[in-house]
Amino acid sequence: MAYRLAEEADALLEEARELVRRHVALGRTELRRILLQLGAGFGFLVGAACLGVGLLLFSPFLLTLLLALWLPLWLAALVLFLLTGAASAILMWVGIRRIRAIRLQALRIVLEEDVQWIRKFVSSWRRSGSSER
């Protein structure tokens, strides 16, 4: 009887270990997915920053001169400034929306609950194992 009980306890322990391993693998998979989403959001922010730098450097000057062939110089500069600023704002908005869409807090809560469950399971297993020995 005691031998069978020890076998059952070993089997239960092995199943618990496998459950923990699978849970850790699931957490890694979810974390990888979240990091990819964060990378995409930050990629949009980098694109917005690059476009903003271009706004301040050479290309607006060149396009202003090109537009000045049909419009007065001041109006050509204003039109180009507004268009480039709008494109930069759109890229920034898309990047921020993608980053905010990621629910890191929800993942953190789930992982904390899992850790609490594992601690309770291990402590109850230890208590039940020590009283039978």
C-alpha positions as CSV (number, residue, x, y, z in Angstrom):
1,M,0.0,0.0,0.0
2,A,2.8,2.4,0.9
3,Y,4.7,1.5,-2.2
4,R,1.6,2.2,-4.4
5,L,1.1,5.5,-2.6
6,A,4.7,6.5,-3.3
7,E,4.2,5.6,-7.0
8,E,1.1,7.8,-7.1
9,A,3.0,10.6,-5.5
10,D,5.9,10.3,-7.9
11,A,3.5,10.2,-10.8
12,L,1.6,13.3,-9.5
13,L,4.9,15.1,-9.0
14,E,6.1,14.3,-12.6
15,E,2.7,15.5,-14.0
16,A,3.1,18.7,-12.0
17,R,6.6,19.2,-13.3
18,E,5.4,18.7,-16.9
19,L,2.6,21.2,-16.2
20,V,5.1,23.7,-15.0
21,R,7.4,23.1,-18.0
22,R,4.5,23.6,-20.4
23,H,3.3,26.7,-18.6
24,V,6.8,28.2,-18.8
25,A,6.9,27.3,-22.6
26,L,3.5,29.0,-23.0
27,G,4.8,32.1,-21.2
28,R,7.8,32.2,-23.4
29,T,5.6,32.0,-26.5
30,E,3.4,34.8,-25.3
31,L,6.4,36.9,-24.4
32,R,7.9,36.4,-27.8
33,R,4.6,37.5,-29.5
34,I,4.4,40.6,-27.3
35,L,8.0,41.5,-28.1
36,L,7.4,41.2,-31.8
37,Q,4.4,43.5,-31.5
38,L,6.5,46.0,-29.4
39,G,9.1,45.9,-32.1
40,A,6.6,46.7,-34.8
41,G,5.2,49.6,-32.8
42,F,8.7,51.0,-32.1
43,G,9.5,50.5,-35.8
44,F,6.7,52.9,-36.6
45,L,8.1,55.4,-34.1
46,V,11.5,55.1,-35.7
47,G,9.9,55.7,-39.1
48,A,8.2,58.8,-37.7
49,A,11.5,60.0,-36.2
50,C,13.3,59.5,-39.5
51,L,10.6,61.4,-41.4
52,G,10.8,64.2,-38.8
53,V,14.6,64.5,-39.3
54,G,13.9,64.6,-43.1
55,L,11.4,67.4,-42.4
56,L,14.2,69.4,-40.8
57,L,16.9,68.7,-43.4
58,F,17.4,68.6,-47.2
59,S,14.3,67.2,-48.8
60,P,11.8,69.9,-47.8
61,F,14.1,72.6,-49.1
62,L,14.4,70.8,-52.5
63,L,10.7,70.2,-52.7
64,T,9.9,73.8,-51.7
65,L,12.1,75.1,-54.6
66,L,10.2,72.7,-56.9
67,L,6.8,73.9,-55.8
68,A,8.0,77.5,-56.1
69,L,7.9,77.0,-59.8
70,W,4.1,77.2,-59.7
71,L,3.4,78.9,-56.4
72,P,4.9,81.8,-54.5
73,L,8.0,80.7,-52.5
74,W,6.4,81.3,-49.1
75,L,3.2,79.3,-50.0
76,A,5.3,76.4,-51.5
77,A,7.3,76.2,-48.2
78,L,4.1,76.3,-46.1
79,V,2.4,73.5,-48.1
80,L,5.4,71.3,-48.0
81,F,5.9,71.8,-44.3
82,L,2.2,70.9,-43.5
83,L,2.3,67.8,-45.7
84,T,5.5,66.5,-44.2
85,G,4.3,67.3,-40.7
86,A,1.0,65.4,-41.3
87,A,2.8,62.3,-42.6
88,S,5.1,62.3,-39.6
89,A,2.1,62.7,-37.2
90,I,0.3,59.8,-38.9
91,L,3.3,57.5,-38.5
92,M,3.7,58.5,-34.9
93,W,0.0,57.9,-34.2
94,V,0.1,54.4,-35.8
95,G,3.2,53.5,-33.7
96,I,1.7,54.7,-30.5
97,R,-1.6,52.9,-31.1
98,R,0.3,49.6,-31.8
99,I,2.3,49.9,-28.6
100,R,-0.8,50.8,-26.5
101,A,-2.7,47.8,-27.9
102,I,-0.3,45.4,-26.3
103,R,-1.6,44.4,-22.9
104,L,1.5,43.8,-20.8
105,Q,-0.4,44.3,-17.6
106,A,-2.7,41.4,-18.4
107,L,0.2,39.1,-19.0
108,R,1.9,40.2,-15.8
109,I,-1.3,39.4,-13.8
110,V,-1.6,36.0,-15.4
111,L,2.0,35.2,-14.7
112,E,1.7,36.3,-11.0
113,E,-1.4,34.1,-10.6
114,D,0.5,31.2,-12.1
115,V,3.4,31.7,-9.7
116,Q,1.0,31.8,-6.7
117,W,-0.7,28.6,-7.9
118,I,2.6,26.8,-8.2
119,R,3.7,28.0,-4.8
120,K,0.4,26.8,-3.2
121,F,0.7,23.5,-5.0
122,V,4.3,22.9,-3.9
123,S,3.6,23.9,-0.3
124,S,0.5,21.7,-0.1
125,W,2.4,18.8,-1.7
126,R,5.2,19.2,0.8
127,R,2.8,19.3,3.7
128,S,0.9,16.2,2.5
129,G,4.2,14.4,1.7
130,S,5.8,15.1,5.1
131,S,2.8,13.9,7.1
132,E,2.6,10.6,5.3
133,R,6.3,9.7,5.7
